[in-house]
Amino acid sequence: MKKITMLSATLVAIMGLLPAQANVLHGYLEHQAESQTAPNSTPNLAPNPAPSTDSISGAIETLMPNSYPSGYQGQWHCITTVVDSGVPAIPTGQVMLSDVTFARQADGRVTAAWTQPGWTESTSSVTAFSSTEARVDRTNYFVSKDLDQSWAARSRDQFTQTNRQSITAKSYVDQYVDGQFVGRYRTTSVLQKAPGSDIALAH
């Protein structure tokens, strides 16, 4: 019971794609038909980046395929609250903490690295709709030597930057244990930028 409680406190730290098991997770997320990228394939990229006017600074930004908006760059502290849950181990009202760094890569894309012990990290599918909004499809796997069960979560997140120091997110998360779907929960998150981290570069 202690292991289940500790694990449930990290279930919305949405990170990591494990291709070998990704096929088990197909089919539960709402609007799944909108994103049909195969687990081991390259996401469909737009032929040309689309321009967007930054509603915060007024500058014109070119939106890149599979990239967060450039205004997200920096280090952020994330507070996530479960607002509705159909998973017994994840009660409504539970609050989780994590950190994320949005960093510009050599090819110009802005990617995210979430810090949450026990969770694997890899690529995810990102679609930026404007200079402040992005949708992300991610699969997360929890890795622990002390846990006999295999925990995985697949989420769809809608990010909106409200000002230079704040981003909000709403998420649907499908939870799996040993490859079996056990329920869905919804979360809301508030990300606050760390002072002095307006720009973060990938290392």
Number of C-alpha atoms within 10 A of each C-alpha: 7 7 9 12 11 11 17 18 16 19 22 28 25 29 28 22 23 18 13 9 13 17 12 14 18 13 12 15 17 12 9 12 9 7 12 11 12 12 17 11 8 10 17 12 11 11 8 10 12 14 13 18 15 17 14 13 11 10 11 12 17 17 23 23 20 23 23 29 28 23 20 29 22 22 24 24 18 22 16 23 20 19 16 17 19 15 17 11 15 24 17 17 13 15 18 17 17 18 18 19 24 27 23 23 14 10 7 11 17 25 22 23 17 22 18 19 12 15 21 19 19 14 16 21 18 23 21 22 15 19 26 23 19 20 21 18 20 20 27 26 23 22 16 14 7 7 12 9 14 14 21 30 27 26 24 23 22 19 23 20 21 13 14 15 17 17 20 19 19 18 23 22 26 24 26 20 13 12 17 13 16 13 17 20 21 20 21 19 22 18 22 19 21 15 10 9 14 16 15 17 14 13 7
